[in-house]
């Protein structure tokens, strides 16, 4: 009986096991290492769990290595936008900027770096005038510059302007017209060099004499006015005169016969630099005489008129603010230069080196000698000075220009005769 039961039990057990195996094969017919949980059905549960967990960890590590880890984004912090939002589909990102070109040797410095304090300019000029014995007016007196202008309503603004050609005088006179009530755009204001457009300077004398009870001198008349003049580096000023009076106003860019006497080979096809070399030599040798090309210190009475500000054309756009504050004219915007109006271009350092490249060393020395007092008295720089064309009060004036002085210069100066060479009726810019 025992044996009979045992055989039945074994048969039943065999049938159960056989059925279980069939079930396993149906559910997972291809056992692999990934099915280790199924193939190791006879291992203890704890052991199977450990093996399975290790295998999954290794697989996850492989996935982590192949995929970058996602960063946690702090939405409170700004970050660059992804390229898909910066550049829509079909649009390419902007081209990369070209590498910077090598720096040009002759580069004009920024003007704001060279603006001189008004007091420093006046003190320097007065010191130089005294040192080199250029003062010719008696103590307490003044000598009249080439042209003095006051606005029609001068009592309101108490301004007097000494007009110096080729130093921005056209812009300044347009500004005076605006002060007097003109509402035209600056580009449409013309005829500004006609003296009749401005106030009568004689009225200033009458007003002062009534107050004084006696005849007024020039120094009396201008005492309470804000006295303004603009000056310019002689080298760029001469260039400006050439471009305006010769290149722009002649069909060939040649003023005959003076320039042709200097260089008979000049033609209309010659370069501007070649023409300028002949022009500059003609000026400094007396073959071309014009108020626009003569020395500034003498005709503007730099040493003999009590200016309140001596502006530099190179930095007028910054210094004009001081003039406006002193003359109740801050509401009147100062016009841009003629270059900004498309009529002219600024004489830059590059252009200066181009123009003077055709001037011989001998003629260059004559140019420096001809304008020696503009350099010495106002502190302007030579072409090879790193601060050209601005003022440089730290340069050794005696070393740079002292050798140009003549014996007559040292005994009071021979340039005073320049006034006789100027045309008193030439009031063009």
NORCORKA-V692779 format. One record per residue. PHI is phi in whole degrees, -180 to 180 (* if undefined). Layout:
{{PHI} {PHI}}
This chain:
{{*} {-61} {-67} {-60} {-66} {-64} {-65} {-62} {-63} {-66} {-63} {-64} {-63} {-65} {-62} {-63} {-66} {-63} {-65} {-65} {-64} {-60} {-61} {-64} {-65} {-66} {-71} {-137} {-74} {-121} {-65} {-133} {-66} {-75} {-99} {-59} {-65} {-81} {-74} {-96} {-69} {-97} {-82} {-70} {-54} {-65} {-68} {-61} {-62} {-64} {-64} {-62} {-63} {-63} {-65} {-65} {-64} {-64} {-65} {-65} {-61} {-63} {-65} {-64} {-69} {-82} {-117} {-66} {-72} {-70} {-87} {-80} {-95} {-91} {-67} {-83} {-111} {-70} {-147} {-61} {-75} {-63} {-61} {-66} {-93} {-74} {-125} {-57} {-56} {90} {-103} {-96} {-64} {-60} {-64} {-65} {-62} {-69} {-58} {-61} {-72} {-58} {-62} {-74} {-61} {-98} {-119} {-71} {-71} {-66} {-63} {-64} {-76} {-119} {-73} {-95} {-64} {-56} {-63} {-64} {-64} {-63} {-65} {-64} {-62} {-62} {-65} {-69} {-61} {-72} {-62} {-101} {59} {-96} {-79} {-116} {-78} {-67} {-55} {85} {-108} {-141} {-111} {-76} {-65} {-53} {-151} {-113} {-123} {-128} {-68} {-59} {-97} {-62} {-65} {-77} {-111} {49} {-125} {-133} {-118} {-94} {-82} {-113} {-59} {64} {-128} {94} {-65} {-62} {-63} {-65} {-70} {-63} {-64} {-61} {-63} {-64} {-60} {-79} {116} {-66} {-107} {-68} {-59} {-55} {-65} {-100} {-83} {-125} {63} {-74} {-92} {-79} {-60} {-67} {-78} {-119} {-66} {-92} {-65} {-62} {-64} {-65} {-62} {-60} {-64} {-71} {-66} {-63} {-74} {-83} {77} {-155} {-67} {-94} {-93} {-57} {-62} {-69} {-65} {-98} {-55} {-95} {-91} {-87} {-99} {-123} {-145} {-120} {-125} {-152} {-56} {-56} {-69} {-78} {-66} {-66} {-61} {-61} {-63} {-64} {-68} {-81} {-88} {-109} {-63} {-80} {-115} {-129} {-72} {-108} {77} {-131} {-98} {-92} {-92} {-56} {-71} {-71} {-67} {-78} {-137} {-64} {-85} {-66} {-137} {-62} {-89} {-65} {-71} {-60} {-66} {-67} {-66} {-65} {-59} {-69} {-62} {-60} {-65} {-64} {-68} {-77} {-103} {84} {-83} {-126} {-122} {-158} {-60} {-74} {-113} {-87} {-63} {-81} {-59} {-76} {-70} {-96} {52} {-57} {-94} {-123} {-129} {-81} {-64} {-91} {-152} {-113} {-78} {-111} {-54} {-64} {-133} {-58} {-60} {-98} {-78} {-62} {-62} {-66} {-63} {-62} {-67} {-86} {-123} {57} {-130} {-63} {-78} {-105} {-67} {-77} {-70} {-72} {-70} {-66} {-67} {-72} {-94} {77} {-102} {-158} {-125} {-67} {-76} {-85} {-60} {-61} {-67} {-62} {-66} {-68} {-66} {-84} {-67} {-96} {-87} {-68} {-56} {-66} {-70} {-60} {-65} {-67} {-64} {-62} {-70} {-61} {-106} {-55} {-75} {-66} {-72} {-69} {-81} {-109} {85} {-75} {-111} {-76} {-63} {-90} {-78} {-58} {-93} {-57} {-101} {-85} {-72} {-145} {-79} {-95} {-71} {-83} {-60} {-62} {-71} {-74} {-130} {-59} {-67} {-84} {-75} {-96} {-64} {-66} {-60} {-70} {-104} {114} {106} {-100} {-75} {-64} {-75} {-60} {-58} {-72} {-88} {-93} {-88} {-69} {-98} {-87} {-106} {-72} {-67}}
